[in-house]
Amino acid sequence: MSINKKDAASILIFVALIAAFVLLVNNITNKNSGRELQIVRDAVKNAALTCYAVEGMYPDDLQYLRDHYNLSFNEEKYHVFYEPLASNLMPSIKVAERGGKMDK
């Protein structure tokens, strides 16, 4: 059984389309992952800002935000680095995907 040029070209085009589809899906997944990191960071920042607006100070830890300002995020998927500087200075907030990348 031999493959003629027309069949070979069809197979090549089909393989190229599959490869392009896989690359597109991978690109979309990476963009969504980065967006999720930003959403978690924004949620922590907004909770801290709300605390500051209501109480006049930033909280010392994330647990305070969880208990009093209903902060929640997937702790199995994300690790939040919350470093308070002073009660009147915005804390440093960084979010990392467990086993993965960190937000900017």
C-alpha positions as CSV (number, residue, x, y, z in Angstrom):
1,M,0.0,0.0,0.0
2,S,1.5,3.3,-1.0
3,I,0.4,6.8,0.0
4,N,0.1,9.3,-2.9
5,K,1.1,12.9,-2.6
6,K,-2.5,14.1,-2.1
7,D,-3.1,11.8,0.8
8,A,0.3,12.7,2.4
9,A,-0.6,16.4,2.1
10,S,-4.0,15.9,3.7
11,I,-2.4,14.0,6.6
12,L,0.2,16.7,7.1
13,I,-2.4,19.4,7.1
14,F,-4.5,17.4,9.6
15,V,-1.5,16.9,11.9
16,A,-0.6,20.7,11.7
17,L,-4.2,21.6,12.6
18,I,-4.1,19.3,15.7
19,A,-0.8,20.8,16.8
20,A,-2.2,24.3,16.4
21,F,-5.2,23.4,18.4
22,V,-3.1,21.9,21.2
23,L,-0.9,25.0,21.3
24,L,-4.0,27.3,21.4
25,V,-5.5,25.4,24.3
26,N,-2.2,25.5,26.2
27,N,-1.9,29.2,25.7
28,I,-5.5,29.8,26.9
29,T,-4.8,27.7,30.0
30,N,-1.7,29.6,30.9
31,K,-3.5,33.0,30.5
32,N,-6.3,31.8,32.8
33,S,-3.8,30.6,35.4
34,G,-2.2,34.0,35.5
35,R,-5.6,35.7,35.7
36,E,-6.6,33.4,38.7
37,L,-3.4,34.5,40.5
38,Q,-4.4,38.1,40.0
39,I,-7.9,37.5,41.2
40,V,-6.7,35.9,44.5
41,R,-4.2,38.8,45.0
42,D,-7.0,41.4,44.4
43,A,-9.3,39.6,46.8
44,V,-6.7,39.7,49.6
45,K,-5.8,43.3,48.8
46,N,-9.5,44.4,48.8
47,A,-10.1,42.6,52.1
48,A,-7.1,44.4,53.7
49,L,-8.2,47.7,52.3
50,T,-11.7,47.2,53.7
51,C,-10.3,46.4,57.1
52,Y,-8.2,49.5,57.0
53,A,-11.2,51.7,56.0
54,V,-13.4,50.2,58.7
55,E,-10.9,49.8,61.6
56,G,-8.1,52.3,60.7
57,M,-5.4,49.6,60.5
58,Y,-4.2,46.8,58.3
59,P,-4.6,43.3,59.9
60,D,-1.6,41.4,61.2
61,D,-2.4,38.2,59.3
62,L,-4.6,36.5,56.8
63,Q,-6.6,34.6,59.4
64,Y,-8.0,37.9,60.6
65,L,-9.2,38.7,57.1
66,R,-10.8,35.2,56.9
67,D,-12.5,35.5,60.2
68,H,-13.8,39.1,60.0
69,Y,-14.0,40.0,56.2
70,N,-15.0,36.6,54.7
71,L,-11.8,36.2,52.7
72,S,-11.6,32.8,51.0
73,F,-9.5,31.3,48.3
74,N,-8.4,27.8,47.3
75,E,-5.6,27.2,49.8
76,E,-4.8,23.8,48.2
77,K,-4.0,25.6,44.9
78,Y,-2.6,28.9,46.1
79,H,-0.1,30.1,48.7
80,V,-0.5,33.7,49.8
81,F,2.5,35.6,51.2
82,Y,1.1,38.3,53.4
83,E,3.7,40.5,55.1
84,P,2.4,43.4,57.2
85,L,4.8,46.3,57.4
86,A,3.0,48.5,60.0
87,S,-0.6,49.0,61.0
88,N,-0.9,52.1,58.7
89,L,1.1,50.8,55.7
90,M,-0.3,48.5,53.0
91,P,1.1,45.0,53.5
92,S,3.1,43.2,50.9
93,I,0.9,40.6,49.2
94,K,2.2,38.0,46.8
95,V,0.4,34.9,45.5
96,A,2.0,31.7,44.2
97,E,0.4,28.7,42.7
98,R,1.5,25.7,44.7
99,G,4.1,23.9,42.7
100,G,3.9,26.6,40.0
101,K,4.4,30.2,39.2
102,M,4.1,33.4,41.2
103,D,2.2,36.6,40.4
104,K,4.0,39.8,39.5
